[in-house]
Amino acid sequence: MKIKINAVQTIIAIAISALFAYGFYSFHLFSDTKILLSAGSFLFLAATLTLAIGTRFQQPRTTANIRVVAGIFFVVAFVSNLSFLFMRFSTPTYIIINGILLLIFVSITYTIGKANQ
């Protein structure tokens, strides 16, 4: 499985994710979990958006499938972090929910990449 990374689009994806994370940090109502929310949202959004717009695989079908899955999980990550933005949450709750979502994303992406179609 060959992966080509487009540097410019990857930098743009990371910058967009950083801006979203900064927005979550700025508008979060509770100061005790601001850093967790911004760091977690950055990691999740950057991972999904980078695969959605910054990479290309050897097979066009693989590229299309991974981009669709990454786009769906980008929206899921955004909605998840947006919901955490307006509520008080505990650290374990945030880590478990977003960790499970991220691992599901990685698992699906890995399976699609290994299918090599």
C-alpha positions as CSV (number, residue, x, y, z in Angstrom):
1,M,0.0,0.0,0.0
2,K,1.6,3.2,-1.2
3,I,0.6,6.5,0.4
4,K,1.4,9.9,-1.2
5,I,1.2,12.9,1.1
6,N,0.5,16.3,-0.4
7,A,2.5,18.6,1.8
8,V,0.5,21.8,1.1
9,Q,-2.9,20.2,1.7
10,T,-1.7,18.4,4.8
11,I,-0.4,21.8,6.2
12,I,-3.8,23.3,5.4
13,A,-5.6,20.4,7.1
14,I,-3.4,20.8,10.2
15,A,-3.9,24.6,10.3
16,I,-7.7,24.2,10.0
17,S,-7.7,21.7,12.8
18,A,-5.6,24.1,14.9
19,L,-8.1,26.9,14.3
20,F,-11.0,24.7,15.3
21,A,-9.1,23.6,18.4
22,Y,-8.4,27.2,19.3
23,G,-12.0,28.1,18.8
24,F,-13.0,25.2,21.2
25,Y,-10.4,26.5,23.7
26,S,-11.7,30.1,23.5
27,F,-15.4,29.4,23.8
28,H,-15.3,26.5,26.3
29,L,-17.3,27.6,29.4
30,F,-15.3,25.7,32.0
31,S,-11.7,26.4,32.6
32,D,-10.7,23.1,34.1
33,T,-11.1,21.1,30.9
34,K,-10.1,23.7,28.3
35,I,-6.7,22.2,27.4
36,L,-8.1,18.7,27.2
37,L,-10.8,19.8,24.9
38,S,-8.5,21.8,22.6
39,A,-5.8,19.1,22.5
40,G,-8.2,16.2,22.0
41,S,-10.1,18.0,19.3
42,F,-6.9,19.0,17.5
43,L,-5.6,15.4,17.4
44,F,-8.9,14.0,16.2
45,L,-9.7,16.7,13.7
46,A,-6.2,16.7,12.3
47,A,-6.1,13.0,11.9
48,T,-9.4,12.8,10.0
49,L,-8.9,16.0,7.9
50,T,-5.4,15.0,6.9
51,L,-6.6,11.7,5.5
52,A,-9.6,13.4,3.9
53,I,-7.7,16.0,1.9
54,G,-3.9,15.5,2.3
55,T,-3.3,12.0,1.2
56,R,-3.7,9.8,-1.8
57,F,-3.4,6.0,-2.1
58,Q,-2.2,3.8,-4.9
59,Q,-5.7,2.7,-5.9
60,P,-8.3,5.4,-6.7
61,R,-11.1,3.4,-5.0
62,T,-9.1,3.1,-1.8
63,T,-8.4,6.9,-1.9
64,A,-12.1,7.6,-2.4
65,N,-13.3,5.2,0.3
66,I,-10.8,6.5,2.9
67,R,-11.7,10.1,2.0
68,V,-15.4,9.4,2.5
69,V,-14.8,7.6,5.9
70,A,-12.4,10.4,7.0
71,G,-14.9,13.1,6.0
72,I,-17.7,11.3,8.0
73,F,-15.5,10.9,11.0
74,F,-14.4,14.6,10.7
75,V,-18.0,15.6,11.1
76,V,-18.5,13.1,13.9
77,A,-15.4,14.5,15.7
78,F,-16.6,18.1,15.2
79,V,-20.1,17.4,16.5
80,S,-18.6,15.4,19.5
81,N,-16.3,18.2,20.5
82,L,-18.9,20.8,19.8
83,S,-21.2,19.0,22.3
84,F,-18.4,18.9,24.9
85,L,-17.9,22.6,24.3
86,F,-21.1,23.5,26.1
87,M,-21.1,21.0,29.0
88,R,-19.1,20.2,32.0
89,F,-17.4,16.8,31.6
90,S,-14.9,14.7,33.3
91,T,-11.6,13.8,31.8
92,P,-12.2,10.0,31.6
93,T,-15.6,10.6,29.9
94,Y,-14.0,12.8,27.2
95,I,-11.0,10.4,26.7
96,I,-13.2,7.3,26.5
97,I,-15.8,8.7,24.1
98,N,-13.3,10.3,21.7
99,G,-10.8,7.5,22.1
100,I,-13.3,4.9,21.0
101,L,-14.4,7.1,18.1
102,L,-10.8,7.6,17.0
103,L,-10.0,3.9,17.3
104,I,-13.1,3.0,15.2
105,F,-11.9,5.5,12.6
106,V,-8.4,4.0,12.6
107,S,-9.7,0.5,12.4
108,I,-12.0,1.2,9.4
109,T,-9.3,3.1,7.6
110,Y,-6.8,0.4,8.2
111,T,-9.2,-2.3,6.9
112,I,-9.9,-0.2,3.7
113,G,-6.2,0.4,3.1
114,K,-5.4,-3.3,3.5
115,A,-8.2,-4.4,1.1
116,N,-6.2,-2.6,-1.7
117,Q,-9.0,-2.2,-4.2
